[in-house]
């Protein structure tokens, strides 16, 4: 009787681990399929974001992935939390990284 109990519980453990492995494989396949079905522009945006993350540079983005760095009329960029960030109202362009702002010809504020 004891031998049968351990034998059945071992079989149940193996069966449940196999089921978990199948579920994980199914889940990753579904994620890959969903990624392939996204529009090319969305895949490119995600690739660009991943490339920015590889540089180690901090990205300033909201929950929707929009940049939060403000580019002002005077070609000065303001990062969230900086002195003039909340006062900057005439935003010409938004950026995700400081290097993006610099590449576009914007400079850091003097203070």
N, C-alpha and C positions, 0 to 999 in steps of 0.2 A: 504494500500500500504506500509506504513512504517513497519507495523507488518510483512508483507511478506518479506521485505528486511532483517530485523534482523533475521528472522527465516531461510532464505536461507543462510545468511552469517554465522550463528551459525552452520548450517549443514555442510557447506564447511569447517569450522575450525575443527570440529570434524572429518570429513572425512580425512582431510589432516594430522591430528595428528595420526589417526589410520594407515594411509599409512606409516608415518614415523616410527611408532612402528614396523610395519611389515618389513620394510626395514632394521631396526636395527637388528631385530631378524634373518633375513635372512643373514645379513652380519656376525654376530657372529657365526652362524651355519657353514657358509662357512669357516671361520677362523679355527674353531675347526676341520672341516673335513680336511683342508689343513695340520694342525699340525699332525693329525693322519697319514697322508700319507707320512710324512718326514721319511727318513731313521733313524733307531734306533741310529746310531752314532751321527747324528745331534741333535736328541732329547736329548741324553745324554750330549752332549757338552753344549746345552742350559741349561740343568738342573744344570750342574756344574757351569756355569756362574751365574745362579740365586743363587746358594748356596754361591758362593764367594761374591755376592752382599749382601746377608743376614748378613754377618759378618761385614759389614760396611767398609771393606778394599777396597782401591782404586784399580781398575783394569786399567792396561795400555794395551789397545788394539787398533788396527787400524780399518778401516772401514769394513774389512773382518772378524774381530774377532780374528786375530792373535795377540799373545803376543808381546809386545814391549820392555820388560825388557831383556837386554842382559846378558847372562851368559858367562864369559870369560874362557879362558884356565886355568887361575890361580884360578878358583872357586870363582870369585868375580862377583857379579851382579851389573849392572848399569841401573838405571832408566832414562827414557827420561828427559833431562834437567840437569842431573848431570854433574859434571866437566869432567869426562872422557867418557861420553856416546858416543860422536861423534868420539872419538879417538879409541874406542874399535872396532877392525876389525876382530879378530879371535874369532868369536862368536861360542860357542859350543852348546848352548841351548838357547831357547827363553822362557820367562815366562810371564804370565798375571798379577800375583800378587807377592808382595815381599815374602809372606809366602810360595808360591810355590817354589821360588828360595831357600829359607832357608831350606825347607823340602828336596830339592835336594842336599843339602850340600854346597850351595854357601853362601858367607858372603858379607856384605856391604863394600864398599871401606872405607879406613881409612880417606880419606879427602873428 
